[in-house]
Amino acid sequence: MNYKSTRNSAELVSSAEAIARGISKDGGLFVPEEIPQMTLEEIGELIEESYVQRAEIILSKFLTDFTADELGYCVRGAYTEEKFDSSKIAELAKFGENAYLLELWHGPTCAFKDMALQLLPYLLTVSVRKTVADKEVVILVATSGDTGKAALEGFKDVPGTRILVFYPENGVSPMQKLQMTTQEGGNVGVCAVKGNFDDAQTAVKAIFTDEKIRQQLADRGMMFSSANSINWGRLVPQIVYYISAYCDLLANGEIELGEKINIVVPTGNFGNILAAYYAKQMGLPVGRLICASNQNNILTDFINTGVYDRNRDFYTTSSPSMDILISSNLERLLYLLCGCDDAQVRRWYAELKETGKFTVSDEVREKIQAEFSAGFCGEEETLQTIRDTFEQYSYTCDPHTAVAVKVYEDYKKASGDQAKTLIASTASPYKFTNAVLQAISPETNPTDDFDDIRLLGLLTGTSAPQEISGLDGKEIRFTRSAAVDEMPQVVRELLSL
Ligand SMILES: *Cc1c(COP(=O)(O)O)cnc(C)c1O
């Protein structure tokens, strides 16, 4: 099966090429030419299998140019009990009458990004070997916090790769900074940038296309690649956990084979919810896909009106991984829903670039509304939902998950829909201790970060993941801070060019 670009349907590449290249030359995203199908019988048969086996079977339908040995090597390396504090990899927690939280944060950095970024290094190195032979891959990342750490953990000590991460010196939380500056591994580099996230991102993009550095890399048998969420290699691992969760619900007797479930996803870049859409298109019995936004509710408006308009205020919220006004992966959905009309996609995205806005046809809007519902949750309501959920269900959720819970409850009230529902839970509450403490214990004054973590443990009767509590007193390995225009030099030094 080949992959084509959303901005040029004639551009056909293998899955290994799509993953090695990340993004198409025309700026489009790669999508599979057709969506592979699974019958109910096939889904039912997965009940007996482990997460690793389910992943191997589902991925083999999309990555048809990978051999069984290659795929087995990738999934067995990524989803181990050493890296995930659960043998099931993703856990299900019952939530009230008809809902289940799908906890996707049992990986090494305690956010759902691990589900894809633990596997991507394997997929990428195999893809590079299959397409451009024995090059060492250098991953460059500019991060606002979560992606950088998840990518560092994923690529740490993976043979044939190096990873360099730049983060804005004053733009990440103390815990996020500590997670990165204490990073272990022989092939990793981390550097603070005197600037904001956009400055770091722009400089990284310039380094990617700097001919002189590229030539120096090529002379040493290296090449650049990217680990950001437009890479198909980050999307495809996310399809697996929706199908796997359905199997777990079957196994636990919560649903019957063929019964439709709804899926609620707290959404930023539209990657996670798009993976749920792909699972549905493959044949997973899914009713509504419910897109939950925070105060940055551009997707709520788009799904309800067909107008995508980024000319609006940007809010910094307690769910920062959803503070986003350009949801890159929406392009993949629009391409599929307009009948793979690449010229139409080019027009929409040219308009977005020029005017910050585009409007889809009534037909496309109706197709979106036939599958998706949308809602959003403001800051006050997010904290209130964390508090209510804690008091009502003794369950502690992080602010991103709280947004999804609130939008689910609003949806249920408005629609009367009682279908069983899966709510994606995307981060451990310990990753956002400040907001969670503020919600469940407003009289507490924030003190030391690690004291707060201990207090949250006492209040909730849970314990912090070792990956977070273990940062206390850990050796700082990376103290370097560079001006934006020094970044190319930092790359040269770290790679000994
Ligand atoms: C990245 C992230 C999201 C948003 O996921 P998208 O795929 O970008 O929609 C939600 N919650 C958390 C905790 C995240 O890190």
The ligand as a MOL file (V3000), in Angstrom:
LIG
                    3D

  0  0  0     0  0            999 V3000
M  V30 BEGIN CTAB
M  V30 COUNTS 15 15 0 0 0
M  V30 BEGIN ATOM
M  V30 1 C -0.3210 16.6240 22.9670 0
M  V30 2 C -1.3350 16.4980 24.0460 0
M  V30 3 C -2.7380 16.6420 23.7790 0
M  V30 4 C -3.2820 16.9670 22.4140 0
M  V30 5 O -3.1420 15.9090 21.4940 0
M  V30 6 P -3.2680 16.1880 19.9220 0
M  V30 7 O -2.8990 14.9110 19.2650 0
M  V30 8 O -2.2770 17.2920 19.6370 0
M  V30 9 O -4.6600 16.6150 19.6350 0
M  V30 10 C -3.6270 16.4600 24.8370 0
M  V30 11 N -3.1860 16.2050 26.0900 0
M  V30 12 C -1.8570 16.0880 26.3770 0
M  V30 13 C -1.4430 15.8280 27.7960 0
M  V30 14 C -0.8860 16.2280 25.3780 0
M  V30 15 O 0.4180 16.1230 25.6900 0
M  V30 END ATOM
M  V30 BEGIN BOND
M  V30 1 1 1 2
M  V30 2 1 2 3
M  V30 3 2 2 14
M  V30 4 1 3 4
M  V30 5 2 3 10
M  V30 6 1 4 5
M  V30 7 1 5 6
M  V30 8 2 6 7
M  V30 9 1 6 8
M  V30 10 1 6 9
M  V30 11 1 10 11
M  V30 12 2 11 12
M  V30 13 1 12 13
M  V30 14 1 12 14
M  V30 15 1 14 15
M  V30 END BOND
M  V30 END CTAB
M  END
